[in-house]
Amino acid sequence: MLLGVDHLVIAVRDLDDAAHELERSVGVAATSGGRHPTLGTQNRLAWLGDTYLELVSIADRDVAESSWLGVPTMAALERGGGLATWAIATDSIVADVAAFRAKGAGFGNPTPGERERPDGAVVRWRLAMGGRLGPAEPPFLIEHDPFSAEWTEGDRAARGAELHPIGGPVWLEVLELPIPDLPTAIQAFARAAGLRFRPSLAGGGARDTNLGRHIVRLRPTRGTLMTPGIGLASPVGDDRSVEALGCRWTVRPSR
């Protein structure tokens, strides 16, 4: 079953600089992370409950040029950085892949992955992709190992109460994607992830779908240059919108 937006991959050139900008501009701290030796990438994570922002940079260009994560990250960096791709969390990746394949999606078999943290703990997952990855393309699926680091009940409970520099916990509410060809994208998202979109109250021809506790919004670009939008909520702080790391961040107090 699909659970919600799992994480957003944000391509950056320097992890430390990007983490500093995220904290200064948005009020969200990126702390844990590590390296993906087989992908040629490295990351820092900013946890928003069970959803997270993954700041990704290139560690080994030769490896990254042919890895599933390196390719969209490098493509995003060529555009100046920003959202490279994103993932949907599932608790039954084998069943979901089979269901989407039956509807015509081109998912490959789920493949395992892992990342060793600086403290030596290992994070493990399985993921499946349905085709080309990008900020306007359908996402990939990921299922986390609940017995590995970062996904035990204790880990999840601890980060659910994590206080960011903004002054309290922060969670993702909306992911807004600029889409050049809305009808084609709607068909692709339906086929690849079973997502059905409705007219958005945000107007402007946008379309929304609920994904767990999150809203995914497709907004037609109509030839204008638009950046992906990330809507966050927190019980503290003021309503504000900032541009940082190639994205538009909207932070508002929770209602």
ZADO-1210 file (C-alpha; in nm, 4 decimals, padded with zeros to 6 digits):
<atoms>
<atom x="00.0000" y="00.0000" z="00.0000" code="MET" pos="1"/>
<atom x="00.1221" y="00.3497" z="-00.0828" code="LEU" pos="2"/>
<atom x="00.1837" y="00.5460" z="00.2376" code="LEU" pos="3"/>
<atom x="00.2717" y="00.8957" z="00.1197" code="GLY" pos="4"/>
<atom x="00.5633" y="01.1005" z="-00.0072" code="VAL" pos="5"/>
<atom x="00.8744" y="00.9285" z="00.1237" code="ASP" pos="6"/>
<atom x="01.1428" y="01.1791" z="00.0311" code="HIS" pos="7"/>
<atom x="01.2476" y="01.4533" z="-00.2077" code="LEU" pos="8"/>
<atom x="01.5882" y="01.4315" z="-00.3758" code="VAL" pos="9"/>
<atom x="01.7382" y="01.7810" z="-00.3981" code="ILE" pos="10"/>
<atom x="02.0565" y="01.8091" z="-00.6022" code="ALA" pos="11"/>
<atom x="02.3241" y="02.0361" z="-00.4556" code="VAL" pos="12"/>
<atom x="02.6887" y="02.0991" z="-00.5354" code="ARG" pos="13"/>
<atom x="02.8145" y="02.1170" z="-00.1773" code="ASP" pos="14"/>
<atom x="02.6377" y="01.9377" z="00.1076" code="LEU" pos="15"/>
<atom x="02.7625" y="02.1629" z="00.3861" code="ASP" pos="16"/>
<atom x="02.6732" y="02.4834" z="00.2009" code="ASP" pos="17"/>
<atom x="02.3292" y="02.3453" z="00.1105" code="ALA" pos="18"/>
<atom x="02.2581" y="02.2342" z="00.4677" code="ALA" pos="19"/>
<atom x="02.3537" y="02.5804" z="00.5926" code="HIS" pos="20"/>
<atom x="02.1253" y="02.7494" z="00.3370" code="GLU" pos="21"/>
<atom x="01.8346" y="02.5182" z="00.4223" code="LEU" pos="22"/>
<atom x="01.8688" y="02.5973" z="00.7923" code="GLU" pos="23"/>
<atom x="01.9175" y="02.9709" z="00.7439" code="ARG" pos="24"/>
<atom x="01.6457" y="03.0250" z="00.4828" code="SER" pos="25"/>
<atom x="01.3826" y="02.7668" z="00.5728" code="VAL" pos="26"/>
<atom x="01.4556" y="02.6836" z="00.9371" code="GLY" pos="27"/>
<atom x="01.5042" y="02.3117" z="00.8785" code="VAL" pos="28"/>
<atom x="01.8204" y="02.1282" z="00.9862" code="ALA" pos="29"/>
<atom x="01.9909" y="01.8605" z="00.7759" code="ALA" pos="30"/>
<atom x="02.1948" y="01.6308" z="00.9956" code="THR" pos="31"/>
<atom x="02.2371" y="01.2594" z="00.9268" code="SER" pos="32"/>
<atom x="02.3548" y="01.1133" z="00.5984" code="GLY" pos="33"/>
<atom x="02.6326" y="00.9178" z="00.4374" code="GLY" pos="34"/>
<atom x="02.7725" y="00.7957" z="00.1081" code="ARG" pos="35"/>
<atom x="02.6419" y="00.5641" z="-00.1667" code="HIS" pos="36"/>
<atom x="02.9641" y="00.4089" z="-00.3038" code="PRO" pos="37"/>
<atom x="02.7870" y="00.2142" z="-00.5787" code="THR" pos="38"/>
<atom x="02.5908" y="00.5213" z="-00.6939" code="LEU" pos="39"/>
<atom x="02.8653" y="00.7828" z="-00.6868" code="GLY" pos="40"/>
<atom x="02.6613" y="01.0099" z="-00.4588" code="THR" pos="41"/>
<atom x="02.6558" y="01.1294" z="-00.0991" code="GLN" pos="42"/>
<atom x="02.3786" y="01.2854" z="00.1063" code="ASN" pos="43"/>
<atom x="02.2548" y="01.4757" z="00.4088" code="ARG" pos="44"/>
<atom x="01.9008" y="01.4221" z="00.5390" code="LEU" pos="45"/>
<atom x="01.6528" y="01.6636" z="00.6919" code="ALA" pos="46"/>
<atom x="01.3802" y="01.4674" z="00.8671" code="TRP" pos="47"/>
<atom x="01.0176" y="01.5804" z="00.8571" code="LEU" pos="48"/>
<atom x="00.8707" y="01.2977" z="01.0619" code="GLY" pos="49"/>
<atom x="00.8821" y="00.9897" z="00.8378" code="ASP" pos="50"/>
<atom x="00.9272" y="01.2066" z="00.5283" code="THR" pos="51"/>
<atom x="01.2633" y="01.3604" z="00.4574" code="TYR" pos="52"/>
<atom x="01.4561" y="01.5958" z="00.2344" code="LEU" pos="53"/>
<atom x="01.7602" y="01.4269" z="00.0825" code="GLU" pos="54"/>
<atom x="02.0318" y="01.6714" z="-00.0162" code="LEU" pos="55"/>
<atom x="02.2443" y="01.4857" z="-00.2717" code="VAL" pos="56"/>
<atom x="02.5784" y="01.5765" z="-00.4258" code="SER" pos="57"/>
<atom x="02.8166" y="01.3935" z="-00.6568" code="ILE" pos="58"/>
<atom x="03.0992" y="01.2067" z="-00.4822" code="ALA" pos="59"/>
<atom x="03.2345" y="01.0090" z="-00.7801" code="ASP" pos="60"/>
<atom x="03.1370" y="01.1489" z="-01.1198" code="ARG" pos="61"/>
<atom x="03.2481" y="00.8413" z="-01.3153" code="ASP" pos="62"/>
<atom x="03.0189" y="00.6160" z="-01.1104" code="VAL" pos="63"/>
<atom x="02.7345" y="00.8699" z="-01.0921" code="ALA" pos="64"/>
<atom x="02.7165" y="00.9041" z="-01.4711" code="GLU" pos="65"/>
<atom x="02.5657" y="00.5562" z="-01.4984" code="SER" pos="66"/>
<atom x="02.3806" y="00.5156" z="-01.1665" code="SER" pos="67"/>
<atom x="02.0063" y="00.5519" z="-01.1219" code="TRP" pos="68"/>
<atom x="02.0483" y="00.8304" z="-00.8639" code="LEU" pos="69"/>
<atom x="02.3513" y="00.9955" z="-01.0179" code="GLY" pos="70"/>
<atom x="02.1887" y="01.0579" z="-01.3573" code="VAL" pos="71"/>
<atom x="01.8900" y="01.2681" z="-01.2365" code="PRO" pos="72"/>
<atom x="02.1129" y="01.4405" z="-00.9788" code="THR" pos="73"/>
<atom x="02.3623" y="01.5445" z="-01.2455" code="MET" pos="74"/>
<atom x="02.0799" y="01.6545" z="-01.4758" code="ALA" pos="75"/>
<atom x="01.9383" y="01.8735" z="-01.1985" code="ALA" pos="76"/>
<atom x="02.2812" y="02.0225" z="-01.1288" code="LEU" pos="77"/>
<atom x="02.3133" y="02.1145" z="-01.4963" code="GLU" pos="78"/>
<atom x="01.9923" y="02.3166" z="-01.4512" code="ARG" pos="79"/>
<atom x="02.1433" y="02.4907" z="-01.1487" code="GLY" pos="80"/>
<atom x="02.0381" y="02.2408" z="-00.8799" code="GLY" pos="81"/>
<atom x="01.7060" y="02.1707" z="-00.7127" code="GLY" pos="82"/>
<atom x="01.4527" y="01.8901" z="-00.7168" code="LEU" pos="83"/>
<atom x="01.5953" y="01.5923" z="-00.9052" code="ALA" pos="84"/>
<atom x="01.3295" y="01.3298" z="-00.8344" code="THR" pos="85"/>
<atom x="01.1123" y="01.2039" z="-00.5493" code="TRP" pos="86"/>
<atom x="00.9858" y="00.8810" z="-00.3967" code="ALA" pos="87"/>
<atom x="00.6628" y="00.7302" z="-00.2684" code="ILE" pos="88"/>
<atom x="00.6786" y="00.5120" z="00.0431" code="ALA" pos="89"/>
<atom x="00.5149" y="00.1706" z="00.0344" code="THR" pos="90"/>
<atom x="00.4858" y="-00.1094" z="00.2871" code="ASP" pos="91"/>
<atom x="00.4389" y="-00.3765" z="00.0168" code="SER" pos="92"/>
<atom x="00.6629" y="-00.2971" z="-00.2789" code="ILE" pos="93"/>
<atom x="00.6323" y="-00.6388" z="-00.4455" code="VAL" pos="94"/>
<atom x="00.2525" y="-00.6247" z="-00.4485" code="ALA" pos="95"/>
<atom x="00.2435" y="-00.2613" z="-00.5614" code="ASP" pos="96"/>
<atom x="00.4871" y="-00.3214" z="-00.8461" code="VAL" pos="97"/>
<atom x="00.2812" y="-00.6188" z="-00.9648" code="ALA" pos="98"/>
<atom x="-00.0393" y="-00.4106" z="-00.9533" code="ALA" pos="99"/>
<atom x="00.1115" y="-00.1226" z="-01.1499" code="PHE" pos="100"/>
<atom x="00.2661" y="-00.3571" z="-01.4052" code="ARG" pos="101"/>
<atom x="-00.0798" y="-00.5034" z="-01.4640" code="ALA" pos="102"/>
<atom x="-00.1960" y="-00.1520" z="-01.5537" code="LYS" pos="103"/>
<atom x="00.0866" y="-00.0984" z="-01.8016" code="GLY" pos="104"/>
<atom x="00.3581" y="00.0597" z="-01.5867" code="ALA" pos="105"/>
<atom x="00.7145" y="-00.0354" z="-01.6726" code="GLY" pos="106"/>
<atom x="00.8489" y="-00.1056" z="-01.3249" code="PHE" pos="107"/>
<atom x="01.1543" y="-00.3231" z="-01.2917" code="GLY" pos="108"/>
<atom x="01.1910" y="-00.5745" z="-01.0111" code="ASN" pos="109"/>
<atom x="01.2466" y="-00.4269" z="-00.6630" code="PRO" pos="110"/>
<atom x="01.6179" y="-00.4019" z="-00.5897" code="THR" pos="111"/>
<atom x="01.7888" y="-00.3743" z="-00.2500" code="PRO" pos="112"/>
<atom x="02.0012" y="-00.0806" z="-00.1447" code="GLY" pos="113"/>
<atom x="02.1889" y="00.0302" z="00.1612" code="GLU" pos="114"/>
<atom x="02.3869" y="00.3189" z="00.3047" code="ARG" pos="115"/>
<atom x="02.6377" y="00.3122" z="00.5887" code="GLU" pos="116"/>
<atom x="02.6144" y="00.6062" z="00.8242" code="ARG" pos="117"/>
<atom x="02.9240" y="00.7710" z="00.9742" code="PRO" pos="118"/>
<atom x="02.8485" y="00.5888" z="01.3026" code="ASP" pos="119"/>
<atom x="02.8660" y="00.2518" z="01.1237" code="GLY" pos="120"/>
<atom x="02.4918" y="00.1781" z="01.1339" code="ALA" pos="121"/>
<atom x="02.3468" y="00.0513" z="00.8064" code="VAL" pos="122"/>
<atom x="02.0237" y="00.1762" z="00.6510" code="VAL" pos="123"/>
<atom x="01.8511" y="-00.0692" z="00.4142" code="ARG" pos="124"/>
<atom x="01.5656" y="-00.0437" z="00.1642" code="TRP" pos="125"/>
<atom x="01.4190" y="-00.1836" z="-00.1562" code="ARG" pos="126"/>
<atom x="01.3175" y="00.0363" z="-00.4473" code="LEU" pos="127"/>
<atom x="01.1592" y="00.0074" z="-00.7899" code="ALA" pos="128"/>
<atom x="01.1576" y="00.2510" z="-01.0808" code="MET" pos="129"/>
<atom x="00.9145" y="00.2745" z="-01.3667" code="GLY" pos="130"/>
<atom x="01.1262" y="00.4710" z="-01.6135" code="GLY" pos="131"/>
<atom x="01.3114" y="00.7978" z="-01.6493" code="ARG" pos="132"/>
<atom x="01.3402" y="01.0004" z="-01.3288" code="LEU" pos="133"/>
<atom x="01.3059" y="01.3763" z="-01.3078" code="GLY" pos="134"/>
<atom x="01.1140" y="01.6574" z="-01.1357" code="PRO" pos="135"/>
<atom x="00.8292" y="01.6355" z="-01.3897" code="ALA" pos="136"/>
<atom x="00.8367" y="01.2546" z="-01.4174" code="GLU" pos="137"/>
<atom x="00.6514" y="00.9954" z="-01.2038" code="PRO" pos="138"/>
<atom x="00.8359" y="00.9012" z="-00.8837" code="PRO" pos="139"/>
<atom x="00.9975" y="00.5754" z="-00.7818" code="PHE" pos="140"/>
<atom x="00.8755" y="00.3453" z="-00.5049" code="LEU" pos="141"/>
<atom x="01.0693" y="00.2623" z="-00.1892" code="ILE" pos="142"/>
<atom x="01.0125" y="00.0270" z="00.1022" code="GLU" pos="143"/>
<atom x="01.2309" y="00.0725" z="00.4086" code="HIS" pos="144"/>
<atom x="01.3578" y="-00.2147" z="00.6213" code="ASP" pos="145"/>
<atom x="01.1869" y="-00.1584" z="00.9597" code="PRO" pos="146"/>
<atom x="01.4680" y="-00.3436" z="01.1357" code="PHE" pos="147"/>
<atom x="01.7515" y="-00.1350" z="00.9921" code="SER" pos="148"/>
<atom x="01.8872" y="00.1946" z="01.1186" code="ALA" pos="149"/>
<atom x="01.6529" y="00.4964" z="01.0993" code="GLU" pos="150"/>
<atom x="01.3372" y="00.2879" z="01.0620" code="TRP" pos="151"/>
<atom x="01.2919" y="00.1087" z="01.3936" code="THR" pos="152"/>
<atom x="00.9981" y="00.2131" z="01.6115" code="GLU" pos="153"/>
<atom x="01.2372" y="00.3962" z="01.8422" code="GLY" pos="154"/>
<atom x="01.3995" y="00.5894" z="01.5573" code="ASP" pos="155"/>
<atom x="01.0630" y="00.6945" z="01.4177" code="ARG" pos="156"/>
<atom x="00.9297" y="00.8038" z="01.7552" code="ALA" pos="157"/>
<atom x="01.2400" y="01.0125" z="01.8249" code="ALA" pos="158"/>
<atom x="01.2279" y="01.2059" z="01.5018" code="ARG" pos="159"/>
<atom x="00.8527" y="01.2591" z="01.5291" code="GLY" pos="160"/>
<atom x="00.9309" y="01.4965" z="01.8164" code="ALA" pos="161"/>
<atom x="01.2435" y="01.6462" z="01.6578" code="GLU" pos="162"/>
<atom x="01.2657" y="02.0241" z="01.6932" code="LEU" pos="163"/>
<atom x="01.4117" y="02.2116" z="01.3971" code="HIS" pos="164"/>
<atom x="01.5719" y="02.5564" z="01.4227" code="PRO" pos="165"/>
<atom x="01.2382" y="02.7061" z="01.3159" code="ILE" pos="166"/>
<atom x="01.1358" y="02.6314" z="01.6743" code="GLY" pos="167"/>
<atom x="00.9402" y="02.3084" z="01.6562" code="GLY" pos="168"/>
<atom x="00.8716" y="01.9964" z="01.4508" code="PRO" pos="169"/>
<atom x="00.8145" y="02.0416" z="01.0767" code="VAL" pos="170"/>
<atom x="00.6243" y="01.8253" z="00.8319" code="TRP" pos="171"/>
<atom x="00.5583" y="01.8186" z="00.4590" code="LEU" pos="172"/>
<atom x="00.2113" y="01.9193" z="00.3434" code="GLU" pos="173"/>
<atom x="00.2345" y="01.9900" z="-00.0309" code="VAL" pos="174"/>
<atom x="00.4699" y="01.9016" z="-00.3136" code="LEU" pos="175"/>
<atom x="00.4007" y="02.1201" z="-00.6180" code="GLU" pos="176"/>
<atom x="00.5538" y="02.0152" z="-00.9488" code="LEU" pos="177"/>
<atom x="00.5732" y="02.2425" z="-01.2553" code="PRO" pos="178"/>
<atom x="00.4523" y="02.0385" z="-01.5534" code="ILE" pos="179"/>
<atom x="00.4960" y="02.1449" z="-01.9195" code="PRO" pos="180"/>
<atom x="00.2381" y="01.8966" z="-02.0576" code="ASP" pos="181"/>
<atom x="-00.0315" y="01.8429" z="-01.7961" code="LEU" pos="182"/>
<atom x="-00.2578" y="01.5893" z="-01.9786" code="PRO" pos="183"/>
<atom x="00.0361" y="01.3636" z="-02.0616" code="THR" pos="184"/>
<atom x="00.1723" y="01.3891" z="-01.7071" code="ALA" pos="185"/>
<atom x="-00.1637" y="01.3019" z="-01.5525" code="ILE" pos="186"/>
<atom x="-00.1804" y="00.9858" z="-01.7635" code="GLN" pos="187"/>
<atom x="00.1789" y="00.8942" z="-01.6761" code="ALA" pos="188"/>
<atom x="00.1238" y="00.9422" z="-01.3009" code="PHE" pos="189"/>
<atom x="-00.1948" y="00.7339" z="-01.3141" code="ALA" pos="190"/>
<atom x="-00.0206" y="00.4509" z="-01.4966" code="ARG" pos="191"/>
<atom x="00.3008" y="00.4567" z="-01.2935" code="ALA" pos="192"/>
<atom x="00.1636" y="00.5162" z="-00.9432" code="ALA" pos="193"/>
<atom x="-00.2148" y="00.4954" z="-00.9596" code="GLY" pos="194"/>
<atom x="-00.2488" y="00.8663" z="-00.8759" code="LEU" pos="195"/>
<atom x="-00.5747" y="01.0345" z="-00.9774" code="ARG" pos="196"/>
<atom x="-00.5846" y="01.4130" z="-00.9915" code="PHE" pos="197"/>
<atom x="-00.8722" y="01.6578" z="-00.9320" code="ARG" pos="198"/>
<atom x="-00.8966" y="02.0335" z="-00.9954" code="PRO" pos="199"/>
<atom x="-00.6997" y="02.2160" z="-00.7273" code="SER" pos="200"/>
<atom x="-00.8391" y="02.4881" z="-00.5057" code="LEU" pos="201"/>
<atom x="-00.5066" y="02.6637" z="-00.5719" code="ALA" pos="202"/>
<atom x="-00.6455" y="02.7558" z="-00.9158" code="GLY" pos="203"/>
<atom x="-00.4427" y="02.8310" z="-01.2251" code="GLY" pos="204"/>
<atom x="-00.5320" y="02.5001" z="-01.3861" code="GLY" pos="205"/>
<atom x="-00.3463" y="02.3017" z="-01.1193" code="ALA" pos="206"/>
<atom x="-00.4471" y="01.9462" z="-01.0270" code="ARG" pos="207"/>
<atom x="-00.4194" y="01.7824" z="-00.6828" code="ASP" pos="208"/>
<atom x="-00.4100" y="01.4303" z="-00.5476" code="THR" pos="209"/>
<atom x="-00.3901" y="01.3076" z="-00.1892" code="ASN" pos="210"/>
<atom x="-00.1034" y="01.0749" z="-00.1094" code="LEU" pos="211"/>
<atom x="-00.1206" y="00.9691" z="00.2529" code="GLY" pos="212"/>
<atom x="-00.1182" y="01.2910" z="00.4562" code="ARG" pos="213"/>
<atom x="00.0387" y="01.4821" z="00.1676" code="HIS" pos="214"/>
<atom x="-00.0932" y="01.6668" z="-00.1359" code="ILE" pos="215"/>
<atom x="00.0878" y="01.6317" z="-00.4686" code="VAL" pos="216"/>
<atom x="00.0047" y="01.9182" z="-00.7022" code="ARG" pos="217"/>
<atom x="00.0743" y="01.9380" z="-01.0737" code="LEU" pos="218"/>
<atom x="00.0832" y="02.2977" z="-01.1949" code="ARG" pos="219"/>
<atom x="00.0952" y="02.3725" z="-01.5698" code="PRO" pos="220"/>
<atom x="00.3920" y="02.5913" z="-01.6636" code="THR" pos="221"/>
<atom x="00.2393" y="02.7362" z="-01.9840" code="ARG" pos="222"/>
<atom x="00.5809" y="02.8322" z="-02.1096" code="GLY" pos="223"/>
<atom x="00.6837" y="03.0172" z="-01.7947" code="THR" pos="224"/>
<atom x="00.9868" y="02.9270" z="-01.5870" code="LEU" pos="225"/>
<atom x="00.8688" y="02.7815" z="-01.2571" code="MET" pos="226"/>
<atom x="01.0462" y="02.6135" z="-00.9695" code="THR" pos="227"/>
<atom x="00.9076" y="02.3187" z="-00.7722" code="PRO" pos="228"/>
<atom x="00.7199" y="02.4228" z="-00.4604" code="GLY" pos="229"/>
<atom x="00.7508" y="02.2559" z="-00.1205" code="ILE" pos="230"/>
<atom x="00.4876" y="02.3376" z="00.1396" code="GLY" pos="231"/>
<atom x="00.5816" y="02.2802" z="00.5028" code="LEU" pos="232"/>
<atom x="00.3864" y="02.3212" z="00.8256" code="ALA" pos="233"/>
<atom x="00.4981" y="02.3768" z="01.1829" code="SER" pos="234"/>
<atom x="00.3142" y="02.4648" z="01.5056" code="PRO" pos="235"/>
<atom x="00.5429" y="02.7680" z="01.5426" code="VAL" pos="236"/>
<atom x="00.6728" y="03.0437" z="01.3179" code="GLY" pos="237"/>
<atom x="00.5212" y="03.2877" z="01.0724" code="ASP" pos="238"/>
<atom x="00.3706" y="03.2391" z="00.7285" code="ASP" pos="239"/>
<atom x="00.6468" y="03.2954" z="00.4747" code="ARG" pos="240"/>
<atom x="00.7791" y="03.1942" z="00.1360" code="SER" pos="241"/>
<atom x="01.1449" y="03.1790" z="00.0339" code="VAL" pos="242"/>
<atom x="01.3538" y="03.0592" z="-00.2601" code="GLU" pos="243"/>
<atom x="01.6348" y="02.8235" z="-00.1649" code="ALA" pos="244"/>
<atom x="01.8179" y="02.5280" z="-00.3204" code="LEU" pos="245"/>
<atom x="01.6315" y="02.5645" z="-00.6480" code="GLY" pos="246"/>
<atom x="01.2881" y="02.5309" z="-00.4846" code="CYS" pos="247"/>
<atom x="01.0165" y="02.7613" z="-00.3519" code="ARG" pos="248"/>
<atom x="00.9519" y="02.6889" z="00.0149" code="TRP" pos="249"/>
<atom x="00.6273" y="02.7909" z="00.1815" code="THR" pos="250"/>
<atom x="00.6190" y="02.7563" z="00.5585" code="VAL" pos="251"/>
<atom x="00.3014" y="02.8172" z="00.7550" code="ARG" pos="252"/>
<atom x="00.1782" y="02.7584" z="01.1086" code="PRO" pos="253"/>
<atom x="-00.0330" y="02.4453" z="01.1348" code="SER" pos="254"/>
<atom x="-00.4041" y="02.4940" z="01.1841" code="ARG" pos="255"/>
</atoms>
